Amino acid sequence: MIAKKSLMSLCLASLLTACASAPQNGPIDNARSVTGNSTDNAPAWVFLPKSEKGLAASSCVEWTGNMSIDRPHAIANARADLAQQISIKASVLDKLYNRKLQAEGKSDVGSTFEQVSKQVASESLQNSSPEEIALASLDGKKYLCALVVLNQSQEAFDGLVAGSGRQLDPQSKAALYEEFRAQKAMKELEKELESL
């Protein structure tokens, strides 16, 4: 089951990367070229989860025909992805904040954003809600997909800052919030984290 879940995550991550320039709404024709299956069809948000309301994540589970099992499973997986996004974004914030301090010749003894990210993610995910649920056909199989949005991304960010105990000037706080709120794919965030 874990291997199957990992394989599905890897497949969706590959498709996300391949379809990054696809339009927001409607089926993704690129999915067909990626999988080589002419019957593949999925909403754009499956591959490129976005929302103006806040952070967004999508997940698909193989359709068993039982909505009461598949729907919560897809939503739970998308929420787990949101938690991972918050954690990675916290790591990026730490790097950016520390780089700013070094440039100013300062140091800080507060907690890191990363240290408080797990608690903030747990609290924030209670404010997440499914925005879209759809069936998709990928590589000849049917999946139930969910798009989950964290509506209060400002509150999640404020929780990270408050939990870290760091004192940020308004300009730095605004810049860090924009970085936190940016709709970036997980691979892009991980790459940015490695380059910092």
C-alpha positions as CSV (number, residue, x, y, z in Angstrom):
1,M,0.0,0.0,0.0
2,I,2.8,2.4,0.9
3,A,4.7,1.5,-2.3
4,K,1.5,2.1,-4.3
5,K,0.9,5.4,-2.6
6,S,4.6,6.4,-3.3
7,L,4.3,5.4,-6.9
8,M,1.1,7.4,-7.3
9,S,2.7,10.5,-5.6
10,L,5.7,10.1,-7.9
11,C,3.5,9.8,-11.0
12,L,1.4,12.9,-10.0
13,A,4.6,14.8,-9.2
14,S,6.0,14.0,-12.7
15,L,2.7,15.0,-14.3
16,L,2.7,18.2,-12.3
17,T,6.1,19.1,-13.6
18,A,5.2,18.3,-17.1
19,C,2.0,20.2,-17.0
20,A,3.1,23.3,-15.1
21,S,2.2,25.6,-18.0
22,A,-1.3,24.2,-18.4
23,P,-4.4,26.4,-18.1
24,Q,-6.2,26.5,-14.7
25,N,-9.6,25.1,-15.8
26,G,-10.7,22.2,-18.0
27,P,-9.0,18.9,-18.9
28,I,-5.3,18.6,-19.4
29,D,-4.4,17.4,-22.9
30,N,-0.7,17.2,-21.8
31,A,-1.7,14.3,-19.5
32,R,-2.4,12.2,-22.6
33,S,1.0,12.9,-24.1
34,V,2.8,12.3,-20.8
35,T,1.1,8.9,-20.1
36,G,0.7,7.9,-23.7
37,N,-2.9,7.0,-23.1
38,S,-5.4,8.8,-25.3
39,T,-8.3,8.3,-22.8
40,D,-6.6,10.2,-20.0
41,N,-8.5,13.1,-18.7
42,A,-8.3,15.2,-15.5
43,P,-9.1,18.7,-14.3
44,A,-6.2,21.2,-14.5
45,W,-6.1,21.6,-10.7
46,V,-5.0,17.9,-10.3
47,F,-1.7,18.7,-11.8
48,L,-1.4,22.4,-10.9
49,P,-3.3,23.0,-7.6
50,K,-3.9,26.8,-7.2
51,S,-6.3,29.0,-5.3
52,E,-6.6,32.7,-4.8
53,K,-7.9,31.9,-1.3
54,G,-4.6,30.5,0.0
55,L,-2.3,27.5,-0.2
56,A,-3.7,24.6,-2.3
57,A,-2.9,20.9,-2.7
58,S,-4.4,18.1,-4.7
59,S,-4.4,14.4,-4.4
60,C,-5.9,11.5,-6.2
61,V,-6.7,8.0,-5.0
62,E,-7.7,5.0,-7.1
63,W,-11.5,4.9,-7.4
64,T,-13.0,1.9,-5.6
65,G,-16.5,2.9,-6.3
66,N,-17.1,3.8,-2.7
67,M,-17.3,7.6,-2.3
68,S,-17.5,7.4,1.5
69,I,-14.0,5.8,1.5
70,D,-12.3,7.4,-1.5
71,R,-13.4,11.0,-0.8
72,P,-11.9,11.2,2.8
73,H,-8.8,9.4,1.6
74,A,-8.1,11.9,-1.2
75,I,-8.9,14.8,1.1
76,A,-6.6,13.4,3.8
77,N,-3.7,13.0,1.3
78,A,-4.2,16.5,0.0
79,R,-4.1,17.8,3.6
80,A,-0.9,15.9,4.2
81,D,0.6,17.6,1.2
82,L,-0.5,21.0,2.6
83,A,1.3,20.1,5.9
84,Q,4.4,19.2,3.8
85,Q,4.1,22.5,1.9
86,I,4.0,24.5,5.2
87,S,7.1,22.6,6.5
88,I,9.0,23.3,3.3
89,K,7.9,26.9,3.2
90,A,9.0,27.3,6.8
91,S,12.5,25.9,5.8
92,V,12.6,28.5,3.0
93,L,11.6,31.3,5.4
94,D,14.3,30.2,7.8
95,K,16.9,30.4,5.0
96,L,15.7,33.8,3.8
97,Y,15.5,35.2,7.3
98,N,18.9,34.0,8.2
99,R,20.4,35.3,5.0
100,K,18.8,38.8,5.7
101,L,20.3,38.7,9.3
102,Q,23.7,37.8,8.0
103,A,23.6,40.6,5.4
104,E,22.8,43.1,8.3
105,G,25.4,41.6,10.6
106,K,22.8,40.6,13.1
107,S,21.9,37.3,14.9
108,D,18.7,36.0,16.4
109,V,18.2,33.5,19.2
110,G,14.5,32.8,18.6
111,S,13.1,29.5,17.5
112,T,13.3,28.6,13.8
113,F,10.2,28.8,11.7
114,E,10.9,25.1,11.0
115,Q,10.7,24.2,14.6
116,V,7.2,25.5,15.0
117,S,5.9,24.4,11.5
118,K,4.5,21.0,12.6
119,Q,2.3,22.6,15.3
120,V,1.2,25.4,13.0
121,A,0.5,22.9,10.2
122,S,-1.6,20.8,12.5
123,E,-3.6,23.8,13.7
124,S,-3.9,25.4,10.2
125,L,-5.1,22.2,8.5
126,Q,-8.3,22.4,10.7
127,N,-9.0,25.5,8.6
128,S,-8.5,23.7,5.3
129,S,-11.4,22.7,3.2
130,P,-12.0,20.7,0.0
131,E,-12.7,23.1,-2.9
132,E,-13.0,20.6,-5.7
133,I,-13.8,16.9,-6.0
134,A,-13.6,15.2,-9.4
135,L,-13.1,11.9,-11.1
136,A,-10.1,11.6,-13.4
137,S,-8.9,9.0,-15.8
138,L,-5.1,8.4,-15.7
139,D,-3.2,5.7,-17.5
140,G,-6.3,3.7,-18.0
141,K,-7.4,3.8,-14.4
142,K,-10.1,5.9,-12.7
143,Y,-9.2,8.1,-9.7
144,L,-11.1,10.3,-7.3
145,C,-9.2,13.6,-6.9
146,A,-9.6,16.3,-4.3
147,L,-8.3,19.9,-4.2
148,V,-7.9,21.2,-0.7
149,V,-7.4,24.9,0.1
150,L,-6.0,26.5,3.3
151,N,-8.1,29.6,3.4
152,Q,-6.3,31.3,6.2
153,S,-2.7,31.2,4.9
154,Q,-2.1,34.6,6.6
155,E,-3.1,33.0,10.0
156,A,-0.7,30.1,9.3
157,F,2.1,32.5,8.5
158,D,1.4,34.6,11.6
159,G,1.4,31.4,13.7
160,L,4.9,30.6,12.3
161,V,6.2,34.0,13.2
162,A,4.5,34.1,16.6
163,G,5.8,30.6,17.4
164,S,9.3,31.5,16.4
165,G,9.3,34.5,18.7
166,R,11.1,36.5,16.0
167,Q,10.6,40.2,15.7
168,L,10.1,41.2,12.1
169,D,9.9,44.7,10.8
170,P,6.8,45.2,8.6
171,Q,8.7,45.3,5.3
172,S,10.5,42.0,6.1
173,K,7.2,40.4,7.4
174,A,5.4,41.4,4.2
175,A,8.2,40.0,2.0
176,L,8.4,36.7,3.9
177,Y,4.6,36.4,3.7
178,E,4.6,36.8,0.0
179,E,7.2,34.0,-0.2
180,F,5.1,31.9,2.1
181,R,1.9,32.5,0.0
182,A,3.6,32.0,-3.4
183,Q,2.0,29.2,-5.3
184,K,5.0,27.1,-6.1
185,A,5.2,23.4,-6.8
186,M,6.8,21.3,-4.2
187,K,9.8,20.4,-6.4
188,E,10.4,24.1,-7.1
189,L,10.3,24.9,-3.3
190,E,12.7,22.0,-2.6
191,K,15.0,23.2,-5.3
192,E,14.9,26.8,-3.9
193,L,15.6,25.5,-0.4
194,E,18.7,23.6,-1.7
195,S,20.0,26.7,-3.5
196,L,19.7,29.0,-0.5
